[in-house]
Amino acid sequence: MNTETLMNTEPQYTLSVLTEDRAGLLNNITLIFSRRKINLSSLNVSSTEVPGISRFTIVAECTRDRADKVCAQIRKLVDVAGAFVYEDHEIYYQEIALYKIPTDAVLNGQNLENIVRNNGARILCVEAHHIVIEKTGHKEETHALYEILEPFGLLEFVRSGRVAVSKSLRRTEAYIKELEESNSNVLSIKNY
Amino acid sequence: MNISKLTTDPAQNASRPAERISGAEAVIRCLLREEVTTIFGYPGGAIMPVYDALHGYLDRLNHVLVCHEQGAVHAAQGYARVSNGVGVCLATSGPGATNLITGIADAMLDSTALVCITGQVGSGLLGTDAFQEIDMIGISMPVTKWNYQVTRAEEIPFALARAFYIARTGRPGPVLIDITKDAQFAEFDFAYAPCTRIRSYLPYPQLDPARVDEAAALIASAKKPMMLVGQGVILSDAQEELISFAEKSGIPMACTLLGLSAVPADHPLYVGYLGMHGNYGPNVKTNECDLLIAVGMRFDDRVTGDLSRYAKQAKVIHIEIDPAEIDKNVKADVPLISDAKAALTALSAKVHAGAYPDWLAEFHACDAIEEEKVTRKDLAPDTPLVKMAEVIHLLSEITEGSAVVVSDVGQHQMAVSRYYAFRAKRHNVTSGGLGTMGFALPAAMGASLGQSKLPSVAVIGDGGFQMTIQELGTICRYNLDVKIMVLNNSFLGMVRQWQQLFFEKRYSFTEMQNPDFGLIAQGYGIPFLRVAQRSDLAATMHDFISRKGPVLLEVVVEKEENVFPMVATGASVSEIRLE
């Protein structure tokens, strides 16, 4: 997949899924997208501030209706504690990109430092053979830097999945606590 | 996963002194603790330790040896469906395990509680393409409610306690536990505590009282309300609540395929069977009612026909335990996310006594049309050979609607759904969502063991019969009280009907060349009856039903009969065809 195909015009939604930390769950979750043939543009799994609870941050390209239905089916998984669909304006989100360019290309009079500074990036390392630049931002921003650096003869480019936190006030810890305190096996909380 | 966090409550463990036993024996002990009395299975290399342990428990656990693992899982399904318990099956790794998949998928779509235990190669061999190694967790993931691979004996009580809890609670479903051979051999200190709660899985959504009020208000203002009754009513044991709600509110009830038997067929408010080959009235009136109350059903495409033209004029109240079903196919104006029993009880208290005689009369007017155009021709035909409908109607009369009827998939299944007048809950066992040909014969074995009071009658076509015909061996071995009725039209009848209607009668591979079923029955030592003429039907049917033990009845039926009414694919329910 090259960066051009990532720059899509399909609506995209961010799903934030809180799960028990269990091997195989990634498969369980992605199956729900793949059976509907929904393409994922990014996926990130990380620990949370609550021990034993992981967060999947998934960016899917599909309609809102499908995103909601998929989210409901993910929530249904036994090891999933909660799943939420967000539009971009409901979250703070970032991705990180790394660009490896040949050192000699920079030495040929190009003003790399200006480029780095103007794009809010930073130089991660400088080696005899290559320089690695790191940039955090939205996809459009990391893509813009990609276009600038491409003429240098990019050796490698990689971009992480999206990570996001919601603008909602509910804390993950409080949410998990609410689940734990739910009366026996009755689901009594509304937005889960 | 760190199991120390997840295993049983230490306080409970302390009450029972731990015993050092093998993982294999622990499997059996867990089953006994879950009050399992009957399991279905087939031994093989990777499950041998469990079979060895089982040998010491045969006085407490009834193991039914089937002829093929698919038979085991369908039998477990039949067992679960009639008993409302959990069906259990046991198979070895590799092909033994993959042979379970069709039944597990069937149970997933039809919400049947199963615990399937499969052997697996030793944990050191995992991922090496070892003999009879297959990634059962990966394969079963899309068709199970939950699955888990056990690689250490210590995990067995935890895994099985969870398996039973997950399988039977909330919306039931199949669970698979894959146990490596070394975990079966290893010894550990056994202690068992049933699972009562999982924080990420709260299977009983709390009914929102505000929504109940909204639903009651919709009901109060409705002029033409109708109820669509699904299997959720049976699974939550809410038949009585359903009937009292219907009788108080006066709202007519129709049943889905799996909802059949939730409402006695002779109930004055019962207006028939819904869906592609359902009754005329409930299908047509779906598009004329002003309020649909769906209870424990999921608006399957075989019920709705073209969704864009389905009940658009109606408000929808959707009573459903699985939140993912709300708005999945049909938008609910008022969702009541709850167990059907709780929702119906709450709703009953809020609705006023009502009656809709004019509205009900509209259903009866439809019944009269269906009677003239379809039913009369089905039940009193002038064809030389008998029709499926006649056979089922007679079966219904002779058994007074009180047999457990296990139907396979196809035209005969639709005949059962239309003409068997079910009187009591859990008497209808069939493969609905997956439409698995070959389901009925093994499922009827399970049904006969899941309840012992009533005869289990398997109604099967000649095509489906041959898909799992080997289970005659199991029926013979255990002398199971299964009445097998094969409706033989020498065709894959439903496919042939579609070929006739939609593929210009090109009968591509639907004509059957059947064996002599009498000789097959004889080979298995099963009594055989055969009817080829209408004049013999009644006497033979009486004989068939009154026999004790297994019996196979072949009824030679009309070769090219069609099932009507019919909502063709892509058509709206109001475009239901009567001929």
Chai-1 contact restraints between the chains, C-beta under 6 A:
chainA,res_idxA,chainB,res_idxB,connection_type,confidence,min_distance_angstrom,max_distance_angstrom,comment,restraint_id
A,E20,B,S200,contact,1.0,0.0,6.0,A-B,restraint_1
A,R22,B,M1,contact,1.0,0.0,6.0,A-B,restraint_2
A,N27,B,M141,contact,1.0,0.0,6.0,A-B,restraint_3
A,N28,B,M141,contact,1.0,0.0,6.0,A-B,restraint_4
A,L31,B,P142,contact,1.0,0.0,6.0,A-B,restraint_5
A,K69,B,K328,contact,1.0,0.0,6.0,A-B,restraint_6
A,A72,B,P323,contact,1.0,0.0,6.0,A-B,restraint_7
A,A72,B,A324,contact,1.0,0.0,6.0,A-B,restraint_8
A,Q73,B,A324,contact,1.0,0.0,6.0,A-B,restraint_9
A,K76,B,A324,contact,1.0,0.0,6.0,A-B,restraint_10
A,V78,B,W146,contact,1.0,0.0,6.0,A-B,restraint_11
A,V78,B,I166,contact,1.0,0.0,6.0,A-B,restraint_12
A,V78,B,Y201,contact,1.0,0.0,6.0,A-B,restraint_13
A,D79,B,S200,contact,1.0,0.0,6.0,A-B,restraint_14
A,V80,B,S200,contact,1.0,0.0,6.0,A-B,restraint_15
A,A81,B,S200,contact,1.0,0.0,6.0,A-B,restraint_16
A,L179,B,R199,contact,1.0,0.0,6.0,A-B,restraint_17
A,E180,B,R199,contact,1.0,0.0,6.0,A-B,restraint_18
A,S182,B,L202,contact,1.0,0.0,6.0,A-B,restraint_19
A,N185,B,R197,contact,1.0,0.0,6.0,A-B,restraint_20
A,N185,B,L202,contact,1.0,0.0,6.0,A-B,restraint_21
A,N185,B,P203,contact,1.0,0.0,6.0,A-B,restraint_22
A,N185,B,Y204,contact,1.0,0.0,6.0,A-B,restraint_23
A,V186,B,Y204,contact,1.0,0.0,6.0,A-B,restraint_24
A,V186,B,Q206,contact,1.0,0.0,6.0,A-B,restraint_25
A,L187,B,L202,contact,1.0,0.0,6.0,A-B,restraint_26
A,L187,B,P205,contact,1.0,0.0,6.0,A-B,restraint_27
A,S188,B,Q206,contact,1.0,0.0,6.0,A-B,restraint_28
